[in-house]
């Protein structure tokens, strides 16, 4: 399922990253790689605050849809 459908506070593993190569590269640079542990910290105005690799990252719902957990 896409990351934006995850429950807040529950930990998940990234299974796959979808999208164009540019999008995949951007997400990889943020730490979203297969096998990475992620959790949603909060949802604000449709955007997600996500904990990944000991860092909090803000991403859009559209971008979160490219991350499969």
N, C-alpha and C positions, 0 to 999 in steps of 0.2 A: 504494500500500500504506500501511497505517497506520504512524505513526512508531515504535510499539513493536516493529515487525518489522525496523527498520533495524539495520545492523551498527554496532558501537561504533567510533567514531573516523572513520567515513566521512561525508563531507558530502553533504547532500541539499538540494533546494529544496522549500519548502512549495507544494503545488499547490492545496489546498482545505482549508477548515475546516468540519467538520460539527457538527451538534447544534443545541440550542436557541439562540435569540438571546443569552440570558444567558451561555451557555457560549462562544459565538463572541466576544462582547464581552470576556469575561475573558481568553481566549487572545490576542485582539488587543492588550490592554493589556500582556500579557507579551512581546509582540513576534512572536507567531506569526501572520503575515499571508502571503497568497499572494506568492511570490517571495522570501521570506526564506530565508536559508541557515541550516540547522540541522545539528547533529551530536550524537549521544549520547556523553556523556563516561563515564558509568557507570550500572550498574543495581544498585540496593540494595533488597532486600526487596520486589521487584516495582515499585518506583518508579524513575523515570528521572531522571538528571541530564543536562540538555540544554543545549548551548551555542547561544544564539540572540542575534544582535545584540550581540556582545561581552559577554554576560552569561551566567552559569550559572543555570539555573532548574530546580527540582525539581518534577516533575509525576507524577501517578499514571498507572499503565498505562491505566486507563479514560479519562483525559483525553487521553493520547497516542494513543488509538484514534480520537479525533475529528480528529486532524491527519493529513491525507493528503499523502504525499510522492511 
